[in-house]
Amino acid sequence: MERSGKKLFDSDNYVTACKGIRDSICQLLFHKKRGIGDNDPQIEWVYKQITGKIGLRIEIVWGESWEKTI
């Protein structure tokens, strides 16, 4: 998840702010009740922030290491 905004959040505030989005992603991916599955060891969550126009970019890499896509 990459957040873009006028200023950067503290890292702990940014991760907390993304909790609802993270839960929704897992609900869609695993068809589970909202809030369940985001601790699955198969998922690696990567958070980034940049300054700029307000927005959020989400990239999901399935079936391979995310390091290969950077």
PyMOL Python script that loads the backbone (N, CA, C, O; Angstrom):
from pymol import cmd

cmd.read_pdbstr("""\
ATOM      1  N   MET A   1       0.842  -1.168   0.000  1.00  0.00           N
ATOM      2  CA  MET A   1       0.000   0.000   0.000  1.00  0.00           C
ATOM      3  C   MET A   1       0.886   1.229   0.000  1.00  0.00           C
ATOM      4  O   MET A   1       1.818   1.341   0.796  1.00  0.00           O
ATOM      5  N   GLU A   2       0.588   2.135  -0.888  1.00  0.00           N
ATOM      6  CA  GLU A   2       1.350   3.377  -0.952  1.00  0.00           C
ATOM      7  C   GLU A   2       0.385   4.549  -0.818  1.00  0.00           C
ATOM      8  O   GLU A   2      -0.474   4.767  -1.673  1.00  0.00           O
ATOM      9  N   ARG A   3       0.542   5.290   0.261  1.00  0.00           N
ATOM     10  CA  ARG A   3      -0.285   6.461   0.524  1.00  0.00           C
ATOM     11  C   ARG A   3       0.417   7.695  -0.012  1.00  0.00           C
ATOM     12  O   ARG A   3       1.630   7.856   0.123  1.00  0.00           O
ATOM     13  N   SER A   4      -0.371   8.553  -0.617  1.00  0.00           N
ATOM     14  CA  SER A   4       0.124   9.833  -1.093  1.00  0.00           C
ATOM     15  C   SER A   4      -0.696  10.924  -0.417  1.00  0.00           C
ATOM     16  O   SER A   4      -1.923  10.844  -0.372  1.00  0.00           O
ATOM     17  N   GLY A   5      -0.019  11.945   0.109  1.00  0.00           N
ATOM     18  CA  GLY A   5      -0.730  13.028   0.776  1.00  0.00           C
ATOM     19  C   GLY A   5       0.122  14.268   0.904  1.00  0.00           C
ATOM     20  O   GLY A   5       1.285  14.285   0.500  1.00  0.00           O
ATOM     21  N   LYS A   6      -0.467  15.309   1.471  1.00  0.00           N
ATOM     22  CA  LYS A   6       0.234  16.580   1.619  1.00  0.00           C
ATOM     23  C   LYS A   6       1.425  16.474   2.557  1.00  0.00           C
ATOM     24  O   LYS A   6       2.440  17.143   2.361  1.00  0.00           O
ATOM     25  N   LYS A   7       1.298  15.622   3.590  1.00  0.00           N
ATOM     26  CA  LYS A   7       2.415  15.407   4.514  1.00  0.00           C
ATOM     27  C   LYS A   7       2.458  13.936   4.899  1.00  0.00           C
ATOM     28  O   LYS A   7       1.475  13.214   4.734  1.00  0.00           O
ATOM     29  N   LEU A   8       3.590  13.499   5.406  1.00  0.00           N
ATOM     30  CA  LEU A   8       3.761  12.104   5.799  1.00  0.00           C
ATOM     31  C   LEU A   8       3.250  11.892   7.212  1.00  0.00           C
ATOM     32  O   LEU A   8       3.423  12.752   8.076  1.00  0.00           O
ATOM     33  N   PHE A   9       2.622  10.748   7.448  1.00  0.00           N
ATOM     34  CA  PHE A   9       2.212  10.343   8.789  1.00  0.00           C
ATOM     35  C   PHE A   9       3.405   9.724   9.504  1.00  0.00           C
ATOM     36  O   PHE A   9       4.354   9.279   8.858  1.00  0.00           O
ATOM     37  N   ASP A  10       3.362   9.692  10.837  1.00  0.00           N
ATOM     38  CA  ASP A  10       4.304   8.853  11.576  1.00  0.00           C
ATOM     39  C   ASP A  10       4.041   7.424  11.140  1.00  0.00           C
ATOM     40  O   ASP A  10       2.906   7.081  10.811  1.00  0.00           O
ATOM     41  N   SER A  11       5.068   6.581  11.132  1.00  0.00           N
ATOM     42  CA  SER A  11       4.907   5.217  10.613  1.00  0.00           C
ATOM     43  C   SER A  11       3.843   4.433  11.373  1.00  0.00           C
ATOM     44  O   SER A  11       3.085   3.684  10.757  1.00  0.00           O
ATOM     45  N   ASP A  12       3.766   4.586  12.697  1.00  0.00           N
ATOM     46  CA  ASP A  12       2.755   3.833  13.451  1.00  0.00           C
ATOM     47  C   ASP A  12       1.347   4.347  13.150  1.00  0.00           C
ATOM     48  O   ASP A  12       0.401   3.559  13.123  1.00  0.00           O
ATOM     49  N   ASN A  13       1.194   5.639  12.926  1.00  0.00           N
ATOM     50  CA  ASN A  13      -0.121   6.177  12.573  1.00  0.00           C
ATOM     51  C   ASN A  13      -0.546   5.737  11.178  1.00  0.00           C
ATOM     52  O   ASN A  13      -1.727   5.486  10.936  1.00  0.00           O
ATOM     53  N   TYR A  14       0.396   5.645  10.278  1.00  0.00           N
ATOM     54  CA  TYR A  14       0.070   5.238   8.913  1.00  0.00           C
ATOM     55  C   TYR A  14      -0.433   3.797   8.881  1.00  0.00           C
ATOM     56  O   TYR A  14      -1.450   3.507   8.253  1.00  0.00           O
ATOM     57  N   VAL A  15       0.272   2.903   9.551  1.00  0.00           N
ATOM     58  CA  VAL A  15      -0.140   1.499   9.572  1.00  0.00           C
ATOM     59  C   VAL A  15      -1.524   1.368  10.216  1.00  0.00           C
ATOM     60  O   VAL A  15      -2.368   0.618   9.726  1.00  0.00           O
ATOM     61  N   THR A  16      -1.755   2.087  11.301  1.00  0.00           N
ATOM     62  CA  THR A  16      -3.063   2.047  11.968  1.00  0.00           C
ATOM     63  C   THR A  16      -4.156   2.575  11.044  1.00  0.00           C
ATOM     64  O   THR A  16      -5.254   2.020  11.006  1.00  0.00           O
ATOM     65  N   ALA A  17      -3.871   3.633  10.304  1.00  0.00           N
ATOM     66  CA  ALA A  17      -4.854   4.211   9.387  1.00  0.00           C
ATOM     67  C   ALA A  17      -5.219   3.245   8.263  1.00  0.00           C
ATOM     68  O   ALA A  17      -6.307   3.347   7.697  1.00  0.00           O
ATOM     69  N   CYS A  18      -4.341   2.321   7.933  1.00  0.00           N
ATOM     70  CA  CYS A  18      -4.578   1.357   6.847  1.00  0.00           C
ATOM     71  C   CYS A  18      -5.280   0.081   7.317  1.00  0.00           C
ATOM     72  O   CYS A  18      -5.546  -0.801   6.499  1.00  0.00           O
ATOM     73  N   LYS A  19      -5.584  -0.039   8.595  1.00  0.00           N
ATOM     74  CA  LYS A  19      -6.156  -1.278   9.146  1.00  0.00           C
ATOM     75  C   LYS A  19      -7.459  -1.670   8.448  1.00  0.00           C
ATOM     76  O   LYS A  19      -7.633  -2.833   8.085  1.00  0.00           O
ATOM     77  N   GLY A  20      -8.362  -0.733   8.259  1.00  0.00           N
ATOM     78  CA  GLY A  20      -9.639  -1.048   7.613  1.00  0.00           C
ATOM     79  C   GLY A  20      -9.467  -1.512   6.177  1.00  0.00           C
ATOM     80  O   GLY A  20     -10.171  -2.413   5.722  1.00  0.00           O
ATOM     81  N   ILE A  21      -8.535  -0.899   5.468  1.00  0.00           N
ATOM     82  CA  ILE A  21      -8.257  -1.292   4.081  1.00  0.00           C
ATOM     83  C   ILE A  21      -7.672  -2.693   4.055  1.00  0.00           C
ATOM     84  O   ILE A  21      -8.050  -3.518   3.223  1.00  0.00           O
ATOM     85  N   ARG A  22      -6.753  -2.957   4.965  1.00  0.00           N
ATOM     86  CA  ARG A  22      -6.125  -4.279   5.065  1.00  0.00           C
ATOM     87  C   ARG A  22      -7.169  -5.359   5.334  1.00  0.00           C
ATOM     88  O   ARG A  22      -7.144  -6.416   4.704  1.00  0.00           O
ATOM     89  N   ASP A  23      -8.086  -5.099   6.263  1.00  0.00           N
ATOM     90  CA  ASP A  23      -9.156  -6.054   6.558  1.00  0.00           C
ATOM     91  C   ASP A  23     -10.044  -6.295   5.343  1.00  0.00           C
ATOM     92  O   ASP A  23     -10.434  -7.430   5.071  1.00  0.00           O
ATOM     93  N   SER A  24     -10.362  -5.234   4.616  1.00  0.00           N
ATOM     94  CA  SER A  24     -11.215  -5.368   3.428  1.00  0.00           C
ATOM     95  C   SER A  24     -10.531  -6.166   2.326  1.00  0.00           C
ATOM     96  O   SER A  24     -11.176  -6.958   1.639  1.00  0.00           O
ATOM     97  N   ILE A  25      -9.234  -5.961   2.156  1.00  0.00           N
ATOM     98  CA  ILE A  25      -8.479  -6.732   1.159  1.00  0.00           C
ATOM     99  C   ILE A  25      -8.546  -8.214   1.482  1.00  0.00           C
ATOM    100  O   ILE A  25      -8.793  -9.028   0.593  1.00  0.00           O
ATOM    101  N   CYS A  26      -8.331  -8.574   2.733  1.00  0.00           N
ATOM    102  CA  CYS A  26      -8.380  -9.987   3.128  1.00  0.00           C
ATOM    103  C   CYS A  26      -9.774 -10.562   2.972  1.00  0.00           C
ATOM    104  O   CYS A  26      -9.931 -11.723   2.594  1.00  0.00           O
ATOM    105  N   GLN A  27     -10.782  -9.761   3.260  1.00  0.00           N
ATOM    106  CA  GLN A  27     -12.156 -10.231   3.085  1.00  0.00           C
ATOM    107  C   GLN A  27     -12.409 -10.580   1.621  1.00  0.00           C
ATOM    108  O   GLN A  27     -13.036 -11.597   1.324  1.00  0.00           O
ATOM    109  N   LEU A  28     -11.925  -9.747   0.713  1.00  0.00           N
ATOM    110  CA  LEU A  28     -12.096 -10.009  -0.717  1.00  0.00           C
ATOM    111  C   LEU A  28     -11.269 -11.201  -1.191  1.00  0.00           C
ATOM    112  O   LEU A  28     -11.755 -12.027  -1.964  1.00  0.00           O
ATOM    113  N   LEU A  29     -10.026 -11.292  -0.732  1.00  0.00           N
ATOM    114  CA  LEU A  29      -9.135 -12.357  -1.185  1.00  0.00           C
ATOM    115  C   LEU A  29      -9.519 -13.726  -0.653  1.00  0.00           C
ATOM    116  O   LEU A  29      -9.460 -14.720  -1.376  1.00  0.00           O
ATOM    117  N   PHE A  30      -9.912 -13.776   0.617  1.00  0.00           N
ATOM    118  CA  PHE A  30     -10.143 -15.069   1.277  1.00  0.00           C
ATOM    119  C   PHE A  30     -11.605 -15.367   1.550  1.00  0.00           C
ATOM    120  O   PHE A  30     -11.925 -16.422   2.098  1.00  0.00           O
ATOM    121  N   HIS A  31     -12.492 -14.466   1.180  1.00  0.00           N
ATOM    122  CA  HIS A  31     -13.928 -14.662   1.392  1.00  0.00           C
ATOM    123  C   HIS A  31     -14.223 -15.008   2.851  1.00  0.00           C
ATOM    124  O   HIS A  31     -15.029 -15.891   3.143  1.00  0.00           O
ATOM    125  N   LYS A  32     -13.562 -14.302   3.750  1.00  0.00           N
ATOM    126  CA  LYS A  32     -13.764 -14.521   5.177  1.00  0.00           C
ATOM    127  C   LYS A  32     -14.433 -13.301   5.780  1.00  0.00           C
ATOM    128  O   LYS A  32     -14.538 -12.246   5.155  1.00  0.00           O
ATOM    129  N   LYS A  33     -14.882 -13.478   7.012  1.00  0.00           N
ATOM    130  CA  LYS A  33     -15.478 -12.378   7.742  1.00  0.00           C
ATOM    131  C   LYS A  33     -14.468 -11.235   7.849  1.00  0.00           C
ATOM    132  O   LYS A  33     -13.275 -11.467   8.043  1.00  0.00           O
ATOM    133  N   ARG A  34     -14.953 -10.007   7.722  1.00  0.00           N
ATOM    134  CA  ARG A  34     -14.082  -8.831   7.783  1.00  0.00           C
ATOM    135  C   ARG A  34     -13.246  -8.844   9.061  1.00  0.00           C
ATOM    136  O   ARG A  34     -13.770  -9.074  10.151  1.00  0.00           O
ATOM    137  N   GLY A  35     -11.953  -8.599   8.922  1.00  0.00           N
ATOM    138  CA  GLY A  35     -11.061  -8.564  10.083  1.00  0.00           C
ATOM    139  C   GLY A  35     -10.361  -9.877  10.354  1.00  0.00           C
ATOM    140  O   GLY A  35      -9.539  -9.961  11.266  1.00  0.00           O
ATOM    141  N   ILE A  36     -10.669 -10.901   9.581  1.00  0.00           N
ATOM    142  CA  ILE A  36     -10.042 -12.209   9.773  1.00  0.00           C
ATOM    143  C   ILE A  36      -9.155 -12.506   8.576  1.00  0.00           C
ATOM    144  O   ILE A  36      -9.561 -12.298   7.433  1.00  0.00           O
ATOM    145  N   GLY A  37      -7.953 -12.987   8.830  1.00  0.00           N
ATOM    146  CA  GLY A  37      -7.081 -13.413   7.751  1.00  0.00           C
ATOM    147  C   GLY A  37      -5.911 -12.492   7.479  1.00  0.00           C
ATOM    148  O   GLY A  37      -4.995 -12.867   6.746  1.00  0.00           O
ATOM    149  N   ASP A  38      -5.913 -11.290   8.049  1.00  0.00           N
ATOM    150  CA  ASP A  38      -4.813 -10.385   7.732  1.00  0.00           C
ATOM    151  C   ASP A  38      -3.531 -10.746   8.467  1.00  0.00           C
ATOM    152  O   ASP A  38      -2.490 -10.127   8.246  1.00  0.00           O
ATOM    153  N   ASN A  39      -3.601 -11.741   9.338  1.00  0.00           N
ATOM    154  CA  ASN A  39      -2.389 -12.233  10.005  1.00  0.00           C
ATOM    155  C   ASN A  39      -1.865 -13.515   9.361  1.00  0.00           C
ATOM    156  O   ASN A  39      -0.983 -14.168   9.917  1.00  0.00           O
ATOM    157  N   ASP A  40      -2.391 -13.877   8.213  1.00  0.00           N
ATOM    158  CA  ASP A  40      -1.959 -15.076   7.500  1.00  0.00           C
ATOM    159  C   ASP A  40      -0.470 -14.948   7.166  1.00  0.00           C
ATOM    160  O   ASP A  40      -0.060 -13.944   6.583  1.00  0.00           O
ATOM    161  N   PRO A  41       0.349 -15.948   7.525  1.00  0.00           N
ATOM    162  CA  PRO A  41       1.789 -15.849   7.288  1.00  0.00           C
ATOM    163  C   PRO A  41       2.176 -15.836   5.807  1.00  0.00           C
ATOM    164  O   PRO A  41       3.324 -15.541   5.478  1.00  0.00           O
ATOM    165  N   GLN A  42       1.243 -16.149   4.916  1.00  0.00           N
ATOM    166  CA  GLN A  42       1.528 -16.115   3.481  1.00  0.00           C
ATOM    167  C   GLN A  42       1.502 -14.685   2.926  1.00  0.00           C
ATOM    168  O   GLN A  42       1.939 -14.441   1.801  1.00  0.00           O
ATOM    169  N   ILE A  43       0.988 -13.753   3.720  1.00  0.00           N
ATOM    170  CA  ILE A  43       0.858 -12.371   3.271  1.00  0.00           C
ATOM    171  C   ILE A  43       1.957 -11.524   3.895  1.00  0.00           C
ATOM    172  O   ILE A  43       2.200 -11.586   5.100  1.00  0.00           O
ATOM    173  N   GLU A  44       2.602 -10.751   3.075  1.00  0.00           N
ATOM    174  CA  GLU A  44       3.574  -9.776   3.576  1.00  0.00           C
ATOM    175  C   GLU A  44       3.043  -8.394   3.227  1.00  0.00           C
ATOM    176  O   GLU A  44       2.846  -8.070   2.056  1.00  0.00           O
ATOM    177  N   TRP A  45       2.817  -7.594   4.241  1.00  0.00           N
ATOM    178  CA  TRP A  45       2.294  -6.249   4.060  1.00  0.00           C
ATOM    179  C   TRP A  45       3.455  -5.279   3.950  1.00  0.00           C
ATOM    180  O   TRP A  45       4.355  -5.272   4.790  1.00  0.00           O
ATOM    181  N   VAL A  46       3.428  -4.457   2.905  1.00  0.00           N
ATOM    182  CA  VAL A  46       4.468  -3.455   2.682  1.00  0.00           C
ATOM    183  C   VAL A  46       3.774  -2.095   2.612  1.00  0.00           C
ATOM    184  O   VAL A  46       2.836  -1.899   1.839  1.00  0.00           O
ATOM    185  N   TYR A  47       4.247  -1.172   3.425  1.00  0.00           N
ATOM    186  CA  TYR A  47       3.656   0.162   3.494  1.00  0.00           C
ATOM    187  C   TYR A  47       4.668   1.192   3.011  1.00  0.00           C
ATOM    188  O   TYR A  47       5.842   1.145   3.380  1.00  0.00           O
ATOM    189  N   LYS A  48       4.199   2.125   2.180  1.00  0.00           N
ATOM    190  CA  LYS A  48       5.043   3.212   1.689  1.00  0.00           C
ATOM    191  C   LYS A  48       4.232   4.498   1.738  1.00  0.00           C
ATOM    192  O   LYS A  48       3.002   4.477   1.707  1.00  0.00           O
ATOM    193  N   GLN A  49       4.947   5.618   1.814  1.00  0.00           N
ATOM    194  CA  GLN A  49       4.309   6.924   1.774  1.00  0.00           C
ATOM    195  C   GLN A  49       5.105   7.856   0.880  1.00  0.00           C
ATOM    196  O   GLN A  49       6.332   7.787   0.820  1.00  0.00           O
ATOM    197  N   ILE A  50       4.397   8.717   0.195  1.00  0.00           N
ATOM    198  CA  ILE A  50       5.029   9.764  -0.585  1.00  0.00           C
ATOM    199  C   ILE A  50       4.209  11.045  -0.400  1.00  0.00           C
ATOM    200  O   ILE A  50       3.038  10.986  -0.027  1.00  0.00           O
ATOM    201  N   THR A  51       4.813  12.173  -0.656  1.00  0.00           N
ATOM    202  CA  THR A  51       4.054  13.420  -0.642  1.00  0.00           C
ATOM    203  C   THR A  51       3.582  13.698  -2.062  1.00  0.00           C
ATOM    204  O   THR A  51       4.275  13.405  -3.037  1.00  0.00           O
ATOM    205  N   GLY A  52       2.390  14.267  -2.155  1.00  0.00           N
ATOM    206  CA  GLY A  52       1.817  14.560  -3.457  1.00  0.00           C
ATOM    207  C   GLY A  52       0.310  14.616  -3.373  1.00  0.00           C
ATOM    208  O   GLY A  52      -0.252  14.847  -2.302  1.00  0.00           O
ATOM    209  N   LYS A  53      -0.342  14.408  -4.492  1.00  0.00           N
ATOM    210  CA  LYS A  53      -1.797  14.413  -4.560  1.00  0.00           C
ATOM    211  C   LYS A  53      -2.350  13.308  -3.647  1.00  0.00           C
ATOM    212  O   LYS A  53      -1.815  12.200  -3.619  1.00  0.00           O
ATOM    213  N   ILE A  54      -3.407  13.610  -2.910  1.00  0.00           N
ATOM    214  CA  ILE A  54      -3.975  12.665  -1.956  1.00  0.00           C
ATOM    215  C   ILE A  54      -4.500  11.426  -2.679  1.00  0.00           C
ATOM    216  O   ILE A  54      -5.259  11.538  -3.642  1.00  0.00           O
ATOM    217  N   GLY A  55      -4.091  10.245  -2.211  1.00  0.00           N
ATOM    218  CA  GLY A  55      -4.552   9.006  -2.816  1.00  0.00           C
ATOM    219  C   GLY A  55      -3.909   7.788  -2.170  1.00  0.00           C
ATOM    220  O   GLY A  55      -3.067   7.915  -1.281  1.00  0.00           O
ATOM    221  N   LEU A  56      -4.307   6.626  -2.620  1.00  0.00           N
ATOM    222  CA  LEU A  56      -3.766   5.359  -2.124  1.00  0.00           C
ATOM    223  C   LEU A  56      -3.615   4.419  -3.307  1.00  0.00           C
ATOM    224  O   LEU A  56      -4.544   4.249  -4.096  1.00  0.00           O
ATOM    225  N   ARG A  57      -2.452   3.813  -3.428  1.00  0.00           N
ATOM    226  CA  ARG A  57      -2.190   2.820  -4.473  1.00  0.00           C
ATOM    227  C   ARG A  57      -1.984   1.485  -3.789  1.00  0.00           C
ATOM    228  O   ARG A  57      -1.192   1.373  -2.853  1.00  0.00           O
ATOM    229  N   ILE A  58      -2.687   0.489  -4.250  1.00  0.00           N
ATOM    230  CA  ILE A  58      -2.566  -0.854  -3.685  1.00  0.00           C
ATOM    231  C   ILE A  58      -2.086  -1.783  -4.786  1.00  0.00           C
ATOM    232  O   ILE A  58      -2.662  -1.829  -5.872  1.00  0.00           O
ATOM    233  N   GLU A  59      -1.031  -2.515  -4.494  1.00  0.00           N
ATOM    234  CA  GLU A  59      -0.513  -3.494  -5.448  1.00  0.00           C
ATOM    235  C   GLU A  59      -0.555  -4.858  -4.773  1.00  0.00           C
ATOM    236  O   GLU A  59      -0.056  -5.030  -3.661  1.00  0.00           O
ATOM    237  N   ILE A  60      -1.150  -5.816  -5.453  1.00  0.00           N
ATOM    238  CA  ILE A  60      -1.217  -7.180  -4.940  1.00  0.00           C
ATOM    239  C   ILE A  60      -0.413  -8.065  -5.879  1.00  0.00           C
ATOM    240  O   ILE A  60      -0.702  -8.146  -7.072  1.00  0.00           O
ATOM    241  N   VAL A  61       0.592  -8.724  -5.335  1.00  0.00           N
ATOM    242  CA  VAL A  61       1.411  -9.658  -6.097  1.00  0.00           C
ATOM    243  C   VAL A  61       1.029 -11.054  -5.615  1.00  0.00           C
ATOM    244  O   VAL A  61       1.132 -11.361  -4.428  1.00  0.00           O
ATOM    245  N   TRP A  62       0.595 -11.882  -6.534  1.00  0.00           N
ATOM    246  CA  TRP A  62       0.066 -13.203  -6.180  1.00  0.00           C
ATOM    247  C   TRP A  62       0.967 -14.282  -6.752  1.00  0.00           C
ATOM    248  O   TRP A  62       1.246 -14.284  -7.951  1.00  0.00           O
ATOM    249  N   GLY A  63       1.423 -15.194  -5.917  1.00  0.00           N
ATOM    250  CA  GLY A  63       2.116 -16.371  -6.396  1.00  0.00           C
ATOM    251  C   GLY A  63       3.606 -16.209  -6.628  1.00  0.00           C
ATOM    252  O   GLY A  63       4.245 -17.118  -7.158  1.00  0.00           O
ATOM    253  N   GLU A  64       4.172 -15.082  -6.247  1.00  0.00           N
ATOM    254  CA  GLU A  64       5.612 -14.910  -6.375  1.00  0.00           C
ATOM    255  C   GLU A  64       6.056 -13.910  -5.315  1.00  0.00           C
ATOM    256  O   GLU A  64       5.238 -13.203  -4.727  1.00  0.00           O
ATOM    257  N   SER A  65       7.340 -13.863  -5.088  1.00  0.00           N
ATOM    258  CA  SER A  65       7.884 -12.932  -4.106  1.00  0.00           C
ATOM    259  C   SER A  65       7.759 -11.500  -4.613  1.00  0.00           C
ATOM    260  O   SER A  65       8.071 -11.224  -5.772  1.00  0.00           O
ATOM    261  N   TRP A  66       7.306 -10.589  -3.759  1.00  0.00           N
ATOM    262  CA  TRP A  66       7.176  -9.188  -4.154  1.00  0.00           C
ATOM    263  C   TRP A  66       8.530  -8.583  -4.492  1.00  0.00           C
ATOM    264  O   TRP A  66       8.602  -7.622  -5.258  1.00  0.00           O
ATOM    265  N   GLU A  67       9.601  -9.131  -3.934  1.00  0.00           N
ATOM    266  CA  GLU A  67      10.938  -8.597  -4.190  1.00  0.00           C
ATOM    267  C   GLU A  67      11.288  -8.702  -5.672  1.00  0.00           C
ATOM    268  O   GLU A  67      12.081  -7.904  -6.174  1.00  0.00           O
ATOM    269  N   LYS A  68      10.723  -9.654  -6.365  1.00  0.00           N
ATOM    270  CA  LYS A  68      11.006  -9.842  -7.792  1.00  0.00           C
ATOM    271  C   LYS A  68      10.373  -8.750  -8.634  1.00  0.00           C
ATOM    272  O   LYS A  68      10.786  -8.540  -9.774  1.00  0.00           O
ATOM    273  N   THR A  69       9.361  -8.036  -8.091  1.00  0.00           N
ATOM    274  CA  THR A  69       8.651  -7.044  -8.880  1.00  0.00           C
ATOM    275  C   THR A  69       9.209  -5.650  -8.688  1.00  0.00           C
ATOM    276  O   THR A  69       8.796  -4.732  -9.397  1.00  0.00           O
ATOM    277  N   ILE A  70      10.124  -5.454  -7.763  1.00  0.00           N
ATOM    278  CA  ILE A  70      10.660  -4.115  -7.478  1.00  0.00           C
ATOM    279  C   ILE A  70      11.763  -3.755  -8.450  1.00  0.00           C
ATOM    280  O   ILE A  70      12.332  -2.666  -8.363  1.00  0.00           O
TER     281      ILE A  70
END
""", "prot")
cmd.dss("prot")
cmd.show_as("cartoon", "prot")
cmd.util.cbc("prot")
cmd.orient("prot")
